[in-house]
Amino acid sequence: MEKLKVNDNCIGCGLCVSQMEKYFEFNDEGLSSVKQENVEEEDKKELLNIVESCPVGAILIEDEKEA
């Protein structure tokens, strides 16, 4: 299962929130946070575009291995 993450590099530009509110929202500091961490297969292509578009590389999709 792949998990979506936003790291501490976020500057709150809002690109991800404006593109996919299903997955992203602003936190109390005005920075992006993950609303839905599990990546659905039908959304993966669009999420990868958002990852590449993030100006500070703050968005990650990580493969979480099943134990």
C-alpha positions as CSV (number, residue, x, y, z in Angstrom):
1,M,0.0,0.0,0.0
2,E,1.3,3.4,-0.9
3,K,1.0,6.3,1.6
4,L,1.0,10.0,0.9
5,K,3.1,12.3,3.0
6,V,3.9,16.0,3.3
7,N,7.2,16.8,4.9
8,D,8.6,19.9,6.7
9,N,9.7,21.6,3.4
10,C,6.1,22.8,2.8
11,I,5.7,26.5,2.3
12,G,2.0,26.6,2.0
13,C,1.7,27.5,-1.7
14,G,-1.6,25.7,-1.9
15,L,-1.0,23.9,-5.3
16,C,-1.7,20.5,-3.9
17,V,-4.8,21.6,-1.9
18,S,-6.2,23.4,-5.0
19,Q,-5.6,20.3,-7.2
20,M,-6.9,17.5,-5.0
21,E,-8.9,18.5,-1.9
22,K,-9.7,14.8,-1.5
23,Y,-6.1,14.2,-0.3
24,F,-4.8,17.6,0.9
25,E,-5.9,20.3,3.3
26,F,-4.4,23.3,5.1
27,N,-3.4,22.9,8.8
28,D,-3.6,25.5,11.5
29,E,-0.2,26.9,10.4
30,G,-1.4,27.4,6.8
31,L,0.7,24.6,5.5
32,S,-0.5,21.5,3.6
33,S,-1.3,18.3,5.4
34,V,-2.5,15.0,4.3
35,K,-6.3,14.5,4.6
36,Q,-6.3,11.0,3.1
37,E,-3.0,9.1,3.3
38,N,-3.8,5.9,1.4
39,V,-3.2,6.4,-2.3
40,E,-6.1,5.0,-4.4
41,E,-4.9,3.5,-7.7
42,E,-7.3,5.6,-9.8
43,D,-5.8,8.8,-8.3
44,K,-2.1,7.8,-8.6
45,K,-1.3,9.5,-11.9
46,E,-2.8,12.8,-10.8
47,L,-1.0,12.6,-7.4
48,L,2.3,11.9,-9.1
49,N,1.8,15.1,-11.2
50,I,1.2,17.0,-8.0
51,V,4.4,15.5,-6.4
52,E,6.4,16.7,-9.4
53,S,4.8,20.1,-9.4
54,C,5.5,20.9,-5.7
55,P,7.9,23.8,-5.8
56,V,9.8,22.6,-2.7
57,G,9.5,18.8,-3.1
58,A,7.4,18.5,0.1
59,I,5.0,15.8,-1.1
60,L,6.0,12.2,-1.1
61,I,4.4,8.9,-2.1
62,E,6.0,6.1,-0.1
63,D,5.6,2.4,-0.5
64,E,4.6,0.9,2.9
65,K,5.5,-2.8,2.9
66,E,3.0,-5.2,4.5
67,A,4.5,-6.9,7.5
